Amino acid sequence: MAPPDEAPAPHLDMAPTLTASPHWLYLLREFEALYRHGSAGGSPKIRSHRKAVREALSKIIARNPQIEERPAEHKPVVAHLPRALDLGERAAMQGMARALREVQTRLTWEYGYEKVPRPLAQKFAYCDILGPNGPIPSESLTLGFVLFAPRTTYPQHSHDGIEESYISISGAWSENNAAVYAPGSLILNGSGDEHRITTGDIDPCLLAYAWVGPPAALRDPKMKFSPRRRS
């Protein structure tokens, strides 16, 4: 037993906190800046979503949670990540791209579906960095990244109980064939909104995402592809 005037020795196997893990902290700061200083484009819904994300994120950072590192895992599309980060560092999202580069070897890339069409398994993957399934624990917010290879069509799908936004980091893409989005663009999908993503012909596309919803929905988002409809 240590003498009264000596502090007990720290447990060497304790997980580091967020403030003791600067690469993760700086990455969260980039998310915070995006949702604090980016434009809502005059949309009340986007303005409300931005506020919900940044308020939840500020509370998480202030709580200084322990980092629960997950085993790093790659998927075939990760071969495109260096190019996506290079493109991001040349454009408006250079801070986020550089912060992500610092943790790229520690990311857990996954599909999120029980069955993934074989061609799609070569062309996309996502990684949570914060949330019920991320290395930075949270029950109120999920943050992460999704990476697409060039010439990818991500089928029509939806997320029940989750409001999600995407912010472009690099590459060009469209949703529901309605517009072309460039780095810095934000789109918002409400719970149950069906959306289909296509990417450009030449370069990969890297998107940051934020999910807001009840803890049960974030813990098990039940991502599902929409049934094909006959013309």
N, C-alpha and C positions, 0 to 999 in steps of 0.2 A: 504494500500500500504506500502511495507517494506521501511524503511529508505535507502538512497543511499548506505550506507556502509554495508548493510546486504545483503547476497545472498538470493535469493528466496528459499523458502522451496521446497524440491523435491516432486514430485507427488508420493504418496505412491502406486498408482495403476500402475505405469510404469513397464513394463516388465524388468527383469534384463538383463544385457548384458552378452556376452559370458565370458568375464574375471571375471564377478561377479558370474559365475556359474561354479566353478572349476571342478565338475564331468563331465559336458559336454565338457569342454575345454580339460581335460586330455584324454577323449575318442578320440577327434579329433587329439590330439598329437600322439596317438597310430596309427591312420590311417596315419598321416604324416610320421611317422617313417617307417611304412611298405612300403610306396610307394617311400620313399627316399633311404632306405638302402637295400631293398630287391633286389634280382637278377632278371635280365631280361632273364637269360638263353641264352644269345646270340641272342635273337629275336629282330630285329629292331621295329616290331610292338608293342611288349610288352614294350620295352624301351620308345617308343613314348607315349604310354598310361600312363605309370608310370609318365612321365614328365608332361603330361597334368593334371593328377589328383593332383599331389603335388603342381603344380603352382597355380591351381584354389583354392586348399585348403589353401595355404599360404595367398592368397589374402583375402579369407573369414575370416580367423583368424585375419589378420591385420585390417580388417574393424570393428571387434568387434560388430557383429550384436546383436540385442535384441533377447532373447529366446522367442519363441512363443509356450508355452507349449500346447500340445494337450491332451485330456482326455486319461488316460491310458486305454488300452483295451487288454484283453486276448483272446486267442483262445485255443482250446483243447491241441494243441501241446506244449503250454508253460509249461505244466506239466513236460516236458523233459528238460527245460532250466537249472535247478539246476545241473543236471547230466552233461549236455554239458559244463557248466562253470567249474565244478569240473575237468573234463577231460582237458579242456583248460588250467587250472592253473597248471597242472602237466607237460605240454609239452612246445614246443617252443613258443606258443602264449600266455604265461601266463600274460603278460602285458595287452593285449587286453581283455582277459577274465576277469581280475580283474577290469579293467575300466568299462566294460559292467555291471558287477555285481553291481556296485555302482548306476547305473541308471535303473536297471531292473524293479523297481516298477513304472517307469514313461514312459514306452514304449507303443506305440500304435501298436499292432499287427494287421495285416490285410491280406486279400487274393489278392486283386488287380484284381479280375475277377468278372464279373456279375454273372456267374454261375460256381460253383466249384463242381466237382463230390463229392458225400457225403463221400466216403472213404478218399479222399484226404483232405477234410476239417478237418479231425481228425489228419492229419499227417504233415501239413506244415503251416507256416505263415511267414510273413516278417514284418520288421519295418524299416521305414526311420528314420534316426537321423539328416540328413542334406539334404536340397533340397527344391523344391517348396512345398512339402507335409510333410516336417519334422519340428521338433521344432526349428532347427537352419536353418534359411531361406537362400536359394541360388537359383539362376536361371541358374547357369553354371555347377553344379555338384550335384549328389545325392549319399549319402553314407548311408549304413544301414546293416542289418543283416537278414539272412533267416535261419530258423530252421526247420529241418526235423526229424521226428521220425525214429527209426530203421525200416528197411525193407520197405522203401518208394520208390516208383517209381513216379517221377515227370514227367508228359508226355512231349513229344516233343513240344517245343514252341520257340518263337522268339520275338524280340523287334525291331520294326522299328525305324530307326533314332537314335538308342542308341548303343554306344560301351560300353560293360560291362566287368568287371573282377570280379572274385570270388577269395577270399583267404580263405583257410581252417583255422578255429579256433580250431575245435575239431571234432573227428569222421572221418571215412573213407567213401569215396564216389567215384563214377565214372561218367563221362560224355560221353554219346553216346557209352557206353560199351567199351571205348578205353583204359582206364588206371585206376589205383587206386590212389587217391590223399590223402595225409596225411597232418596233420597240418603244415602250412607254405607254402603249394603249392598255386600257382596262375595259373588260366587259363583265357584266353581272348576270348570273343565272339564279333564279329563285328555286325554291323547293319544287321538284317535279318537272321543271322546265327541260324539255328535250333539246339537245344540241348535238351538232355534228361538226367535227373539226377537220379541215383539210390544210395541208402545208404546201409551201412552194416547191418548185421543181429542182432547185439547185442546192439550197442550204438547209441544215436542220433548224428546228424551231424549239426554243426553250421558253417555258412559261412558268412564272411564279403563281401560286394559288393560295387563297385564304378561304377556309370553310368556317362558317358560323352556324351553330345549331345546338340542340340539347345534347348532353353528354352521351346518351345512348346512341344517337344518330352518328355522332363523331367517332365513337368507339367502333361501331360496326356500320359503315356507310351504305352497305348493301348496294354497291354500284351494279347497275344492270344495263345491258344493251336493250334498246327498244325493239319490239318485234318488227320484222320487215312488213311493209304495207304494199299491197298490190296497186299497180298504177290504175 
